[in-house]
Amino acid sequence: MTDRSAAARFDITDEQRQIAALARDFAEREIAPHIAAWDREHYFPRSLYTKMDAIGLMGVLVDERYGGVGAGYGAYALAVEELARVDAGSAVTLSVHAMIGAAIAKLGNEAQRAAWLPRLSGGDTIAGFALTESDAGSDAGAIRSTAVRRGDGYVLRGRKQWCTNGTHAGVVMAMFRTGGVGPKGVSAFLVDPKTPGITVERETEKLGIRTSNTCDLAFDDVYVGPEALLGGEGEGFGGAMTALQGGRIGIAAQAVGILAACLDASVKFAQERMAFGKPIGAFEGVSFKIARMATDLEAARLLVYRAAALADAGTPSPTLASQAKFFASTAARTHASEALQIHGGYGFTTEFPVERYYRDAKITEIYEGTSEIQQIIIARSLLGRL
């Protein structure tokens, strides 16, 4: 049966609109003038996130008791969308940071919440995520990195790939095997990357989202105390999935922002570029592309906003989060290509931002669960495990 709870009503509140406006103004003022150079140089703008704290974005999902804004997933999705409209890399940095904060709030004990959430809300500490390994991507339950008991604490050993924010993080949520095979043997740890034995082995240069940081982390006999364990032993996989649900809403919102940027650029170019004595938007070959782009943008937004509203209502729908990510990411990739086509030869140059949108869009179909994984989740919600 379908998830009828997903039909719940949602509205965009005045507070959410205000946060979206703050994020939009911030992106135009602090990011837009620099993004072309940052993208070209693969530059991570660390100081940007201290500035972002001044408008409350770093603690958008953190309760006010811990110095956050506590505005919820609707505001989070709107903020990520507005940032991604200007720079998808900064958007994913915030998305993952907020996702880890939400995981700590949900899974952590009071000591962990008190230790970490005020720091994450303040902008001085960025949160990172370390799950993937060379042989464990979509099959997250197959991780091999281990956490072995030593006294009250643990010794962490292993290698992690594609750790978002890892080089600049003040805390990393990392997954290690504490028990037997499969997901039930995986536990989550909150680790300070400055702990002896943790090294950044390499930073990954990427096709797109170049202002975000992605690195490989090595854990060589890293001792952590019992306070590092997030939730109980064997609860790490569930913790990761909890985090990824919120992350999927964030990445879907990122895809919406990229798609919105594609539409803005395409409309402007179609109105200004002349061919055969008239603007190219007068020709159906261009105007129909824009019509489809606008329609898919609205559909993607509605899916994202519904998924966020259900999460805020305390009835999150994993199926709807997957549908939002699947649809929005597919639409972003499809229409980024169309936006480039509308721009013709200009679109293939760095003179116009659509080539960056084209590069940035593809990753939304891969991280936080590939499109194939999202379709498995959606299908199983309807068919069960056949």
FIFI-61902 format. One record per residue (C-alpha): x negated, y, z negated; residue in one letter; chain. Coordinates in pm, whole numbers, plus 50000, padded with zeros to 5 digits. Each point is the difference from the previous one (the first is absolute). Layout:
FIFI-61902
<east = X | north = Y | up = Z | residu = A | chaine = A>
...
//
This chain:
FIFI-61902
<east = 50000 | north = 50000 | up = 50000 | residu = M | chaine = A>
<east = 49887 | north = 50355 | up = 50057 | residu = T | chaine = A>
<east = 49898 | north = 50221 | up = 49707 | residu = D | chaine = A>
<east = 50319 | north = 50203 | up = 49953 | residu = R | chaine = A>
<east = 49834 | north = 50212 | up = 49731 | residu = S | chaine = A>
<east = 49810 | north = 50164 | up = 50284 | residu = A | chaine = A>
<east = 50324 | north = 50176 | up = 50095 | residu = A | chaine = A>
<east = 49974 | north = 50220 | up = 49690 | residu = A | chaine = A>
<east = 50049 | north = 50370 | up = 50058 | residu = R | chaine = A>
<east = 49708 | north = 50240 | up = 49983 | residu = F | chaine = A>
<east = 49962 | north = 50376 | up = 50007 | residu = D | chaine = A>
<east = 49693 | north = 50219 | up = 50023 | residu = I | chaine = A>
<east = 49993 | north = 50208 | up = 49684 | residu = T | chaine = A>
<east = 49892 | north = 50361 | up = 49963 | residu = D | chaine = A>
<east = 49692 | north = 49885 | up = 49805 | residu = E | chaine = A>
<east = 49902 | north = 49762 | up = 50281 | residu = Q | chaine = A>
<east = 50044 | north = 50275 | up = 50258 | residu = R | chaine = A>
<east = 49782 | north = 50231 | up = 49793 | residu = Q | chaine = A>
<east = 49724 | north = 49740 | up = 49975 | residu = I | chaine = A>
<east = 50022 | north = 49938 | up = 50375 | residu = A | chaine = A>
<east = 49968 | north = 50374 | up = 50063 | residu = A | chaine = A>
<east = 49700 | north = 50022 | up = 49768 | residu = L | chaine = A>
<east = 49833 | north = 49708 | up = 50178 | residu = A | chaine = A>
<east = 50075 | north = 50152 | up = 50341 | residu = R | chaine = A>
<east = 49860 | north = 50340 | up = 49905 | residu = D | chaine = A>
<east = 49696 | north = 49839 | up = 49838 | residu = F | chaine = A>
<east = 49926 | north = 49791 | up = 50310 | residu = A | chaine = A>
<east = 50028 | north = 50299 | up = 50231 | residu = E | chaine = A>
<east = 49782 | north = 50219 | up = 49779 | residu = R | chaine = A>
<east = 49737 | north = 49759 | up = 49867 | residu = E | chaine = A>
<east = 49978 | north = 49725 | up = 50264 | residu = I | chaine = A>
<east = 50111 | north = 50122 | up = 50343 | residu = A | chaine = A>
<east = 49714 | north = 50252 | up = 50052 | residu = P | chaine = A>
<east = 49740 | north = 49727 | up = 49932 | residu = H | chaine = A>
<east = 50148 | north = 49672 | up = 50119 | residu = I | chaine = A>
<east = 49842 | north = 49992 | up = 50346 | residu = A | chaine = A>
<east = 49650 | north = 50037 | up = 49852 | residu = A | chaine = A>
<east = 50071 | north = 49763 | up = 49711 | residu = W | chaine = A>
<east = 50126 | north = 49735 | up = 50240 | residu = D | chaine = A>
<east = 49701 | north = 50041 | up = 50228 | residu = R | chaine = A>
<east = 49755 | north = 49974 | up = 49710 | residu = E | chaine = A>
<east = 50181 | north = 49717 | up = 49812 | residu = H | chaine = A>
<east = 50004 | north = 50239 | up = 49704 | residu = Y | chaine = A>
<east = 50177 | north = 49917 | up = 49672 | residu = F | chaine = A>
<east = 50120 | north = 50334 | up = 49852 | residu = P | chaine = A>
<east = 49958 | north = 49913 | up = 49632 | residu = R | chaine = A>
<east = 50078 | north = 50350 | up = 49869 | residu = S | chaine = A>
<east = 50334 | north = 49991 | up = 50180 | residu = L | chaine = A>
<east = 50146 | north = 49772 | up = 49735 | residu = Y | chaine = A>
<east = 49909 | north = 50227 | up = 49713 | residu = T | chaine = A>
<east = 50185 | north = 50275 | up = 50183 | residu = K | chaine = A>
<east = 50289 | north = 49761 | up = 50065 | residu = M | chaine = A>
<east = 50041 | north = 49955 | up = 49627 | residu = D | chaine = A>
<east = 50082 | north = 50370 | up = 49965 | residu = A | chaine = A>
<east = 50330 | north = 49940 | up = 50180 | residu = I | chaine = A>
<east = 50073 | north = 49674 | up = 49820 | residu = G | chaine = A>
<east = 49948 | north = 49754 | up = 50284 | residu = L | chaine = A>
<east = 49739 | north = 49783 | up = 49830 | residu = M | chaine = A>
<east = 50245 | north = 49915 | up = 49723 | residu = G | chaine = A>
<east = 50317 | north = 49991 | up = 50208 | residu = V | chaine = A>
<east = 50087 | north = 49648 | up = 49875 | residu = L | chaine = A>
<east = 49856 | north = 50038 | up = 49648 | residu = V | chaine = A>
<east = 50234 | north = 50070 | up = 49711 | residu = D | chaine = A>
<east = 49983 | north = 50347 | up = 49845 | residu = E | chaine = A>
<east = 49890 | north = 49841 | up = 49668 | residu = R | chaine = A>
<east = 49666 | north = 49928 | up = 50166 | residu = Y | chaine = A>
<east = 49960 | north = 50335 | up = 50174 | residu = G | chaine = A>
<east = 50172 | north = 49907 | up = 50325 | residu = G | chaine = A>
<east = 50300 | north = 50140 | up = 50182 | residu = V | chaine = A>
<east = 50210 | north = 49683 | up = 49988 | residu = G | chaine = A>
<east = 50184 | north = 50099 | up = 50316 | residu = A | chaine = A>
<east = 50045 | north = 49645 | up = 50128 | residu = G | chaine = A>
<east = 49964 | north = 49816 | up = 50327 | residu = Y | chaine = A>
<east = 50219 | north = 50236 | up = 50201 | residu = G | chaine = A>
<east = 49769 | north = 50293 | up = 49927 | residu = A | chaine = A>
<east = 49697 | north = 49776 | up = 50053 | residu = Y | chaine = A>
<east = 50123 | north = 49895 | up = 50345 | residu = A | chaine = A>
<east = 50076 | north = 50358 | up = 50102 | residu = L | chaine = A>
<east = 49658 | north = 50122 | up = 49883 | residu = A | chaine = A>
<east = 49818 | north = 49720 | up = 50183 | residu = V | chaine = A>
<east = 50199 | north = 50076 | up = 50316 | residu = E | chaine = A>
<east = 49911 | north = 50369 | up = 49989 | residu = E | chaine = A>
<east = 49631 | north = 49930 | up = 49946 | residu = L | chaine = A>
<east = 49995 | north = 49740 | up = 50279 | residu = A | chaine = A>
<east = 50156 | north = 50249 | up = 50237 | residu = R | chaine = A>
<east = 49669 | north = 50188 | up = 49977 | residu = V | chaine = A>
<east = 49755 | north = 49726 | up = 49895 | residu = D | chaine = A>
<east = 50085 | north = 49633 | up = 49960 | residu = A | chaine = A>
<east = 49673 | north = 49934 | up = 49814 | residu = G | chaine = A>
<east = 50078 | north = 50236 | up = 49713 | residu = S | chaine = A>
<east = 50350 | north = 49853 | up = 49988 | residu = A | chaine = A>
<east = 49876 | north = 49645 | up = 49946 | residu = V | chaine = A>
<east = 49752 | north = 50115 | up = 49735 | residu = T | chaine = A>
<east = 50289 | north = 50145 | up = 49802 | residu = L | chaine = A>
<east = 50225 | north = 49702 | up = 50075 | residu = S | chaine = A>
<east = 49756 | north = 49742 | up = 49861 | residu = V | chaine = A>
<east = 49912 | north = 50221 | up = 49704 | residu = H | chaine = A>
<east = 50369 | north = 50037 | up = 49909 | residu = A | chaine = A>
<east = 50061 | north = 49628 | up = 50058 | residu = M | chaine = A>
<east = 49733 | north = 49906 | up = 49741 | residu = I | chaine = A>
<east = 50142 | north = 50247 | up = 49751 | residu = G | chaine = A>
<east = 50345 | north = 49845 | up = 50041 | residu = A | chaine = A>
<east = 49854 | north = 49652 | up = 49951 | residu = A | chaine = A>
<east = 49827 | north = 50106 | up = 49678 | residu = I | chaine = A>
<east = 50323 | north = 50157 | up = 49874 | residu = A | chaine = A>
<east = 50196 | north = 49684 | up = 50074 | residu = K | chaine = A>
<east = 49754 | north = 49726 | up = 49907 | residu = L | chaine = A>
<east = 49764 | north = 50161 | up = 49750 | residu = G | chaine = A>
<east = 50022 | north = 50014 | up = 49623 | residu = N | chaine = A>
<east = 50032 | north = 50332 | up = 49820 | residu = E | chaine = A>
<east = 49624 | north = 50026 | up = 49943 | residu = A | chaine = A>
<east = 49935 | north = 49958 | up = 50374 | residu = Q | chaine = A>
<east = 50268 | north = 50251 | up = 50092 | residu = R | chaine = A>
<east = 49863 | north = 50252 | up = 49751 | residu = A | chaine = A>
<east = 49643 | north = 49943 | up = 50119 | residu = A | chaine = A>
<east = 50055 | north = 50024 | up = 50374 | residu = W | chaine = A>
<east = 50321 | north = 50179 | up = 50096 | residu = L | chaine = A>
<east = 49901 | north = 50348 | up = 49873 | residu = P | chaine = A>
<east = 49674 | north = 49970 | up = 50191 | residu = R | chaine = A>
<east = 50177 | north = 49895 | up = 50320 | residu = L | chaine = A>
<east = 50245 | north = 50289 | up = 49964 | residu = S | chaine = A>
<east = 49720 | north = 50251 | up = 49958 | residu = G | chaine = A>
<east = 49834 | north = 49971 | up = 50340 | residu = G | chaine = A>
<east = 49654 | north = 49939 | up = 49856 | residu = D | chaine = A>
<east = 50044 | north = 49622 | up = 50022 | residu = T | chaine = A>
<east = 50102 | north = 49828 | up = 50322 | residu = I | chaine = A>
<east = 50130 | north = 49642 | up = 49988 | residu = A | chaine = A>
<east = 49881 | north = 49731 | up = 50240 | residu = G | chaine = A>
<east = 50124 | north = 49654 | up = 50098 | residu = F | chaine = A>
<east = 49790 | north = 49685 | up = 50048 | residu = A | chaine = A>
<east = 50190 | north = 49693 | up = 50117 | residu = L | chaine = A>
<east = 49880 | north = 49890 | up = 50343 | residu = T | chaine = A>
<east = 49705 | north = 49765 | up = 50055 | residu = E | chaine = A>
<east = 49839 | north = 49861 | up = 50315 | residu = S | chaine = A>
<east = 50226 | north = 49693 | up = 49988 | residu = D | chaine = A>
<east = 50296 | north = 50150 | up = 49816 | residu = A | chaine = A>
<east = 50200 | north = 50271 | up = 50173 | residu = G | chaine = A>
<east = 50365 | north = 49922 | up = 50068 | residu = S | chaine = A>
<east = 49950 | north = 49685 | up = 49792 | residu = D | chaine = A>
<east = 49923 | north = 50198 | up = 49687 | residu = A | chaine = A>
<east = 50041 | north = 49694 | up = 49780 | residu = G | chaine = A>
<east = 49686 | north = 49850 | up = 50156 | residu = A | chaine = A>
<east = 49752 | north = 50237 | up = 49833 | residu = I | chaine = A>
<east = 49677 | north = 49844 | up = 49874 | residu = R | chaine = A>
<east = 49857 | north = 50272 | up = 49777 | residu = S | chaine = A>
<east = 50000 | north = 49876 | up = 49643 | residu = T | chaine = A>
<east = 50048 | north = 50135 | up = 49650 | residu = A | chaine = A>
<east = 49845 | north = 49764 | up = 49745 | residu = V | chaine = A>
<east = 50063 | north = 50031 | up = 49628 | residu = R | chaine = A>
<east = 49708 | north = 50119 | up = 49785 | residu = R | chaine = A>
<east = 50095 | north = 50063 | up = 49640 | residu = G | chaine = A>
<east = 50302 | north = 50230 | up = 49998 | residu = D | chaine = A>
<east = 49920 | north = 50135 | up = 50345 | residu = G | chaine = A>
<east = 49931 | north = 49881 | up = 50353 | residu = Y | chaine = A>
<east = 49712 | north = 49980 | up = 50247 | residu = V | chaine = A>
<east = 50105 | north = 50103 | up = 50352 | residu = L | chaine = A>
<east = 49829 | north = 49858 | up = 50307 | residu = R | chaine = A>
<east = 50076 | north = 50036 | up = 50370 | residu = G | chaine = A>
<east = 50028 | north = 50225 | up = 50302 | residu = R | chaine = A>
<east = 50293 | north = 50220 | up = 50099 | residu = K | chaine = A>
<east = 50061 | north = 50143 | up = 50346 | residu = Q | chaine = A>
<east = 50185 | north = 50311 | up = 50114 | residu = W | chaine = A>
<east = 50046 | north = 50150 | up = 49656 | residu = C | chaine = A>
<east = 50199 | north = 50319 | up = 50047 | residu = T | chaine = A>
<east = 49849 | north = 50295 | up = 49810 | residu = N | chaine = A>
<east = 49734 | north = 49766 | up = 49860 | residu = G | chaine = A>
<east = 49694 | north = 50223 | up = 50041 | residu = T | chaine = A>
<east = 50162 | north = 50296 | up = 49825 | residu = H | chaine = A>
<east = 50228 | north = 49820 | up = 49754 | residu = A | chaine = A>
<east = 49988 | north = 50048 | up = 49625 | residu = G | chaine = A>
<east = 50197 | north = 49679 | up = 49951 | residu = V | chaine = A>
<east = 50060 | north = 49706 | up = 50230 | residu = V | chaine = A>
<east = 50282 | north = 49748 | up = 49972 | residu = M | chaine = A>
<east = 49823 | north = 49679 | up = 50104 | residu = A | chaine = A>
<east = 50119 | north = 49640 | up = 50034 | residu = M | chaine = A>
<east = 49798 | north = 49703 | up = 49873 | residu = F | chaine = A>
<east = 50068 | north = 49632 | up = 49952 | residu = R | chaine = A>
<east = 50027 | north = 49900 | up = 49635 | residu = T | chaine = A>
<east = 50172 | north = 49665 | up = 50047 | residu = G | chaine = A>
<east = 50075 | north = 49733 | up = 50257 | residu = G | chaine = A>
<east = 50077 | north = 50026 | up = 50370 | residu = V | chaine = A>
<east = 50269 | north = 50216 | up = 50150 | residu = G | chaine = A>
<east = 50170 | north = 50320 | up = 49888 | residu = P | chaine = A>
<east = 50060 | north = 49886 | up = 49642 | residu = K | chaine = A>
<east = 49628 | north = 49990 | up = 49936 | residu = G | chaine = A>
<east = 49946 | north = 50368 | up = 50086 | residu = V | chaine = A>
<east = 49970 | north = 50277 | up = 49740 | residu = S | chaine = A>
<east = 49977 | north = 50378 | up = 50032 | residu = A | chaine = A>
<east = 49732 | north = 50214 | up = 49837 | residu = F | chaine = A>
<east = 49952 | north = 50373 | up = 49958 | residu = L | chaine = A>
<east = 49631 | north = 50065 | up = 50057 | residu = V | chaine = A>
<east = 49787 | north = 50311 | up = 49985 | residu = D | chaine = A>
<east = 49782 | north = 49985 | up = 50316 | residu = P | chaine = A>
<east = 49709 | north = 50143 | up = 49801 | residu = K | chaine = A>
<east = 49986 | north = 49681 | up = 49791 | residu = T | chaine = A>
<east = 49658 | north = 49830 | up = 50039 | residu = P | chaine = A>
<east = 50005 | north = 49736 | up = 50270 | residu = G | chaine = A>
<east = 50244 | north = 50175 | up = 50234 | residu = I | chaine = A>
<east = 49852 | north = 50136 | up = 50320 | residu = T | chaine = A>
<east = 50137 | north = 50145 | up = 50321 | residu = V | chaine = A>
<east = 49851 | north = 49770 | up = 50264 | residu = E | chaine = A>
<east = 50119 | north = 50202 | up = 50295 | residu = R | chaine = A>
<east = 50249 | north = 50263 | up = 50108 | residu = E | chaine = A>
<east = 50215 | north = 49905 | up = 50296 | residu = T | chaine = A>
<east = 50019 | north = 50228 | up = 50302 | residu = E | chaine = A>
<east = 50347 | north = 49971 | up = 50148 | residu = K | chaine = A>
<east = 50191 | north = 50062 | up = 50321 | residu = L | chaine = A>
<east = 50239 | north = 50234 | up = 49818 | residu = G | chaine = A>
<east = 50089 | north = 50144 | up = 49658 | residu = I | chaine = A>
<east = 49639 | north = 50111 | up = 49983 | residu = R | chaine = A>
<east = 50050 | north = 50237 | up = 49707 | residu = T | chaine = A>
<east = 50091 | north = 49705 | up = 49780 | residu = S | chaine = A>
<east = 49731 | north = 49795 | up = 49828 | residu = N | chaine = A>
<east = 49971 | north = 49625 | up = 50062 | residu = T | chaine = A>
<east = 49713 | north = 49798 | up = 49859 | residu = C | chaine = A>
<east = 49876 | north = 49656 | up = 49900 | residu = D | chaine = A>
<east = 49938 | north = 49950 | up = 49629 | residu = L | chaine = A>
<east = 49766 | north = 49742 | up = 49850 | residu = A | chaine = A>
<east = 50060 | north = 49869 | up = 49647 | residu = F | chaine = A>
<east = 49686 | north = 49833 | up = 49866 | residu = D | chaine = A>
<east = 50043 | north = 49871 | up = 49644 | residu = D | chaine = A>
<east = 50211 | north = 50297 | up = 49899 | residu = V | chaine = A>
<east = 50107 | north = 49977 | up = 49637 | residu = Y | chaine = A>
<east = 50331 | north = 50162 | up = 49903 | residu = V | chaine = A>
<east = 50180 | north = 49995 | up = 49667 | residu = G | chaine = A>
<east = 50347 | north = 49859 | up = 49937 | residu = P | chaine = A>
<east = 50149 | north = 50345 | up = 50051 | residu = E | chaine = A>
<east = 49924 | north = 49969 | up = 50372 | residu = A | chaine = A>
<east = 50254 | north = 49723 | up = 50056 | residu = L | chaine = A>
<east = 50319 | north = 50149 | up = 50149 | residu = L | chaine = A>
<east = 50292 | north = 49787 | up = 49885 | residu = G | chaine = A>
<east = 49932 | north = 49641 | up = 49901 | residu = G | chaine = A>
<east = 49773 | north = 49744 | up = 50158 | residu = E | chaine = A>
<east = 50154 | north = 49863 | up = 50316 | residu = G | chaine = A>
<east = 50219 | north = 50307 | up = 50048 | residu = E | chaine = A>
<east = 49764 | north = 50177 | up = 50239 | residu = G | chaine = A>
<east = 50161 | north = 49881 | up = 50321 | residu = F | chaine = A>
<east = 50340 | north = 50112 | up = 49878 | residu = G | chaine = A>
<east = 49842 | north = 50328 | up = 49897 | residu = G | chaine = A>
<east = 49851 | north = 50044 | up = 50345 | residu = A | chaine = A>
<east = 50334 | north = 49927 | up = 50163 | residu = M | chaine = A>
<east = 50169 | north = 50251 | up = 49769 | residu = T | chaine = A>
<east = 49744 | north = 50260 | up = 50105 | residu = A | chaine = A>
<east = 50033 | north = 49909 | up = 50366 | residu = L | chaine = A>
<east = 50377 | north = 50047 | up = 49996 | residu = Q | chaine = A>
<east = 49952 | north = 50364 | up = 49905 | residu = G | chaine = A>
<east = 49707 | north = 50020 | up = 50238 | residu = G | chaine = A>
<east = 50217 | north = 49881 | up = 50288 | residu = R | chaine = A>
<east = 50237 | north = 50290 | up = 49942 | residu = I | chaine = A>
<east = 49696 | north = 50229 | up = 50004 | residu = G | chaine = A>
<east = 49858 | north = 49858 | up = 50322 | residu = I | chaine = A>
<east = 50342 | north = 50012 | up = 50163 | residu = A | chaine = A>
<east = 50014 | north = 50368 | up = 49899 | residu = A | chaine = A>
<east = 49651 | north = 50047 | up = 50144 | residu = Q | chaine = A>
<east = 50120 | north = 49851 | up = 50329 | residu = A | chaine = A>
<east = 50299 | north = 50237 | up = 49995 | residu = V | chaine = A>
<east = 49765 | north = 50295 | up = 49957 | residu = G | chaine = A>
<east = 49786 | north = 49890 | up = 50294 | residu = I | chaine = A>
<east = 50312 | north = 49954 | up = 50211 | residu = L | chaine = A>
<east = 50128 | north = 50344 | up = 49901 | residu = A | chaine = A>
<east = 49669 | north = 50153 | up = 50105 | residu = A | chaine = A>
<east = 50023 | north = 49819 | up = 50334 | residu = C | chaine = A>
<east = 50349 | north = 50142 | up = 50057 | residu = L | chaine = A>
<east = 49896 | north = 50354 | up = 49907 | residu = D | chaine = A>
<east = 49703 | north = 49988 | up = 50236 | residu = A | chaine = A>
<east = 50199 | north = 49840 | up = 50283 | residu = S | chaine = A>
<east = 50284 | north = 50251 | up = 49985 | residu = V | chaine = A>
<east = 49759 | north = 50293 | up = 50000 | residu = K | chaine = A>
<east = 49797 | north = 49864 | up = 50290 | residu = F | chaine = A>
<east = 50310 | north = 49906 | up = 50202 | residu = A | chaine = A>
<east = 50132 | north = 50353 | up = 49967 | residu = Q | chaine = A>
<east = 49674 | north = 50171 | up = 50095 | residu = E | chaine = A>
<east = 49839 | north = 49774 | up = 50261 | residu = R | chaine = A>
<east = 50116 | north = 50084 | up = 50353 | residu = M | chaine = A>
<east = 50021 | north = 49762 | up = 50297 | residu = A | chaine = A>
<east = 50177 | north = 50045 | up = 50331 | residu = F | chaine = A>
<east = 50119 | north = 50343 | up = 49892 | residu = G | chaine = A>
<east = 50166 | north = 49903 | up = 49671 | residu = K | chaine = A>
<east = 49912 | north = 49881 | up = 49648 | residu = P | chaine = A>
<east = 49930 | north = 49627 | up = 49996 | residu = I | chaine = A>
<east = 50271 | north = 49958 | up = 49736 | residu = G | chaine = A>
<east = 50253 | north = 50063 | up = 50277 | residu = A | chaine = A>
<east = 49910 | north = 49664 | up = 50153 | residu = F | chaine = A>
<east = 50173 | north = 49690 | up = 49866 | residu = E | chaine = A>
<east = 49674 | north = 49806 | up = 49999 | residu = G | chaine = A>
<east = 49887 | north = 50229 | up = 49719 | residu = V | chaine = A>
<east = 50328 | north = 50104 | up = 49836 | residu = S | chaine = A>
<east = 50119 | north = 49642 | up = 49952 | residu = F | chaine = A>
<east = 49673 | north = 49913 | up = 49823 | residu = K | chaine = A>
<east = 50060 | north = 50291 | up = 49762 | residu = I | chaine = A>
<east = 50362 | north = 49899 | up = 49944 | residu = A | chaine = A>
<east = 49898 | north = 49647 | up = 49902 | residu = R | chaine = A>
<east = 49721 | north = 50137 | up = 49781 | residu = M | chaine = A>
<east = 50239 | north = 50226 | up = 49810 | residu = A | chaine = A>
<east = 50255 | north = 49723 | up = 49954 | residu = T | chaine = A>
<east = 49747 | north = 49752 | up = 49864 | residu = D | chaine = A>
<east = 49864 | north = 50270 | up = 49768 | residu = L | chaine = A>
<east = 50341 | north = 50051 | up = 49842 | residu = E | chaine = A>
<east = 50060 | north = 49625 | up = 49970 | residu = A | chaine = A>
<east = 49659 | north = 49947 | up = 49837 | residu = A | chaine = A>
<east = 50060 | north = 50285 | up = 49756 | residu = R | chaine = A>
<east = 50333 | north = 49856 | up = 49893 | residu = L | chaine = A>
<east = 49845 | north = 49660 | up = 49931 | residu = L | chaine = A>
<east = 49720 | north = 50154 | up = 49797 | residu = V | chaine = A>
<east = 50229 | north = 50226 | up = 49801 | residu = Y | chaine = A>
<east = 50239 | north = 49713 | up = 49921 | residu = R | chaine = A>
<east = 49716 | north = 49777 | up = 49884 | residu = A | chaine = A>
<east = 49869 | north = 50283 | up = 49781 | residu = A | chaine = A>
<east = 50345 | north = 50073 | up = 49858 | residu = A | chaine = A>
<east = 50049 | north = 49637 | up = 49899 | residu = L | chaine = A>
<east = 49660 | north = 49997 | up = 49830 | residu = A | chaine = A>
<east = 50094 | north = 50317 | up = 49810 | residu = D | chaine = A>
<east = 50331 | north = 49843 | up = 49898 | residu = A | chaine = A>
<east = 49815 | north = 49708 | up = 49841 | residu = G | chaine = A>
<east = 50125 | north = 49754 | up = 50263 | residu = T | chaine = A>
<east = 49709 | north = 49980 | up = 50245 | residu = P | chaine = A>
<east = 50058 | north = 49795 | up = 50314 | residu = S | chaine = A>
<east = 49687 | north = 49821 | up = 50127 | residu = P | chaine = A>
<east = 50190 | north = 49921 | up = 50321 | residu = T | chaine = A>
<east = 50090 | north = 50361 | up = 50067 | residu = L | chaine = A>
<east = 49646 | north = 50115 | up = 49921 | residu = A | chaine = A>
<east = 49874 | north = 49749 | up = 50256 | residu = S | chaine = A>
<east = 50260 | north = 50111 | up = 50255 | residu = Q | chaine = A>
<east = 49901 | north = 50363 | up = 49949 | residu = A | chaine = A>
<east = 49630 | north = 49924 | up = 50046 | residu = K | chaine = A>
<east = 50055 | north = 49770 | up = 50296 | residu = F | chaine = A>
<east = 50227 | north = 50239 | up = 50189 | residu = F | chaine = A>
<east = 49816 | north = 50321 | up = 49917 | residu = A | chaine = A>
<east = 49654 | north = 49863 | up = 50081 | residu = S | chaine = A>
<east = 50118 | north = 49849 | up = 50330 | residu = T | chaine = A>
<east = 50167 | north = 50327 | up = 50093 | residu = A | chaine = A>
<east = 49691 | north = 50204 | up = 49908 | residu = A | chaine = A>
<east = 49771 | north = 49784 | up = 50212 | residu = R | chaine = A>
<east = 50244 | north = 49992 | up = 50294 | residu = T | chaine = A>
<east = 50070 | north = 50371 | up = 50006 | residu = H | chaine = A>
<east = 49641 | north = 50107 | up = 49935 | residu = A | chaine = A>
<east = 49926 | north = 49829 | up = 50330 | residu = S | chaine = A>
<east = 50292 | north = 50180 | up = 50162 | residu = E | chaine = A>
<east = 49887 | north = 50334 | up = 49859 | residu = A | chaine = A>
<east = 49659 | north = 49945 | up = 50152 | residu = L | chaine = A>
<east = 50165 | north = 49909 | up = 50331 | residu = Q | chaine = A>
<east = 50209 | north = 50318 | up = 49994 | residu = I | chaine = A>
<east = 49681 | north = 50201 | up = 49955 | residu = H | chaine = A>
<east = 49839 | north = 49822 | up = 50295 | residu = G | chaine = A>
<east = 49627 | north = 50059 | up = 50035 | residu = G | chaine = A>
<east = 50007 | north = 50258 | up = 49724 | residu = Y | chaine = A>
<east = 50123 | north = 49733 | up = 49759 | residu = G | chaine = A>
<east = 49689 | north = 49794 | up = 50067 | residu = F | chaine = A>
<east = 49775 | north = 50281 | up = 49882 | residu = T | chaine = A>
<east = 49922 | north = 50129 | up = 49653 | residu = T | chaine = A>
<east = 50138 | north = 50342 | up = 50098 | residu = E | chaine = A>
<east = 50345 | north = 49883 | up = 49890 | residu = F | chaine = A>
<east = 50080 | north = 49811 | up = 49678 | residu = P | chaine = A>
<east = 50209 | north = 49726 | up = 50164 | residu = V | chaine = A>
<east = 49691 | north = 49783 | up = 50058 | residu = E | chaine = A>
<east = 49950 | north = 50004 | up = 49621 | residu = R | chaine = A>
<east = 50363 | north = 49910 | up = 49940 | residu = Y | chaine = A>
<east = 49954 | north = 49713 | up = 50246 | residu = Y | chaine = A>
<east = 49697 | north = 49871 | up = 49806 | residu = R | chaine = A>
<east = 50160 | north = 50053 | up = 49660 | residu = D | chaine = A>
<east = 50330 | north = 49830 | up = 50082 | residu = A | chaine = A>
<east = 49864 | north = 49652 | up = 50061 | residu = K | chaine = A>
<east = 49884 | north = 49933 | up = 49645 | residu = I | chaine = A>
<east = 50354 | north = 50044 | up = 49867 | residu = T | chaine = A>
<east = 50084 | north = 49666 | up = 50164 | residu = E | chaine = A>
<east = 49712 | north = 49828 | up = 49819 | residu = I | chaine = A>
<east = 49939 | north = 50110 | up = 49642 | residu = Y | chaine = A>
<east = 50235 | north = 49952 | up = 49704 | residu = E | chaine = A>
<east = 50117 | north = 49687 | up = 50180 | residu = G | chaine = A>
<east = 49987 | north = 49955 | up = 50377 | residu = T | chaine = A>
<east = 50309 | north = 50029 | up = 50216 | residu = S | chaine = A>
<east = 49998 | north = 49622 | up = 50024 | residu = E | chaine = A>
<east = 50010 | north = 49968 | up = 49621 | residu = I | chaine = A>
<east = 50285 | north = 50253 | up = 49981 | residu = Q | chaine = A>
<east = 50202 | north = 49794 | up = 50249 | residu = Q | chaine = A>
<east = 49942 | north = 49686 | up = 49793 | residu = I | chaine = A>
<east = 50133 | north = 50180 | up = 49690 | residu = I | chaine = A>
<east = 50303 | north = 50132 | up = 50188 | residu = I | chaine = A>
<east = 50078 | north = 49664 | up = 50160 | residu = A | chaine = A>
<east = 49967 | north = 49808 | up = 49673 | residu = R | chaine = A>
<east = 50241 | north = 50239 | up = 49832 | residu = S | chaine = A>
<east = 50259 | north = 49889 | up = 50255 | residu = L | chaine = A>
<east = 49905 | north = 49639 | up = 50065 | residu = L | chaine = A>
<east = 49817 | north = 49891 | up = 49690 | residu = G | chaine = A>
<east = 49690 | north = 49782 | up = 50026 | residu = R | chaine = A>
<east = 50102 | north = 49756 | up = 50272 | residu = L | chaine = A>
//
